Amino acid sequence: MKTFLNILISFLLFLTTSWANPNAGESYLFRRNSTGLTDVVTWDPQSLSILGQRVFVLSAEIHPWRLPGNPNLWADLFQKVKDNGFSCVSAIFSWNLYYPAPDTNDGQGDFQAGTYRDLQMFIDSVQAAGLWLIARPGPYINGETTGGGFPGWVENIGGDLRTDNANYTATWMPYVNVIAQLIAKNQITKGGPIILVQSENEFSASSVNSPYMQGIINTFRANGIVIPITANDKNSGEDGNFSPDLPGPGQVNIYCGDSYPQGSNSWAQVQSIYYTFHEAVAFSNPLCLAEKPIGGTGYEIYSTDLTDADYGFVAKFLLIRWRLTKT
């Protein structure tokens, strides 16, 4: 487990849990929701469903550029993910890697085959391991990266970033068009492994932010993405930013929260707040946690604060959580 857990780990969970849902033992009938564009991936308050079957999505977060030396190792890494009981990989695609300049490769970006920029190879390796994939293309990704994944040249444009500023829109639109086309051809409806796509990252709704969020969603759809679009929100999913059950532009299909179980050198009780928050802001969705524990290459400062050198706490915490989960 140590080798595997030396990777940034996060979770996208679609579940009803006995510890989180006080009504978990009761039976209800729910209408399954869809994007209106496909019924291959649907959802209700209890779970995600794929091809009509309820599924529990347990996802390991793996970013292509964090293994830059030899992308042929992706296959081995994904097999370890599969062998450890995960059903899915969640992957951030970083804008700055593919567009070091606005006109890279005549505006089509640098996805050089056989390198860590080869996203098609990455996606194919996920599928070959028998895993699903959640695509998280930004444009802003955070991930403790410099500039949150923005290319350096983006900082030189006029006006605010991550808003409906026209100058900013003109910078992200070419990238999102290209990456959305790649996602669209690899979504599960086309025989690929991608089941969900996330818009932006830990983003808050406002008069200038929400139109930008809606613009990303519209661009995804215009380029053929038909699977559900998600958003991840800070504060354990308490705030409801872009929830489909709250009014305003930028609504996604499935709302998720981010939460980290412990703070630096602290051993707090396991939180039981998630279902309460979920019921208040995203009641038509399954409970979704887009990011859970932290640890891995480049994250040692967090990992060693939270647990021992063998990541024993994280492993035990996740094992207990998994055993208590039912769909």
Secondary structure, 3 states (H helix, E strand, C coil): CHHHHCCCCCCCCCEEECCCCCCCCCCCCCCCECCCCCCCEEECCCCEEECCEEECCCEEECCHHHCCCCHHHHHHHHHHHHHCCCCEEEEECCHHHHCCCCCCCCCCCCCCCCCCCCHHHHHHHHHHCCCEEEEECCCCCCCCCHHHHCCHHHHHCCCCCCCCCHHHHHHHHHHHHHHHHHHHHCEHHHCCCEEEEECCCCCCCCCCHHHHHHHHHHHHHHCCCCCCEEEEECHHHCCCCCCCCCCCCCCCCEEEEECCCCCCCCCCCCCCCHHHHHHHHCCCCCECEEECCCCCCCCHHHHHHHCCCCCHHHHHHHHHHHHCEEC
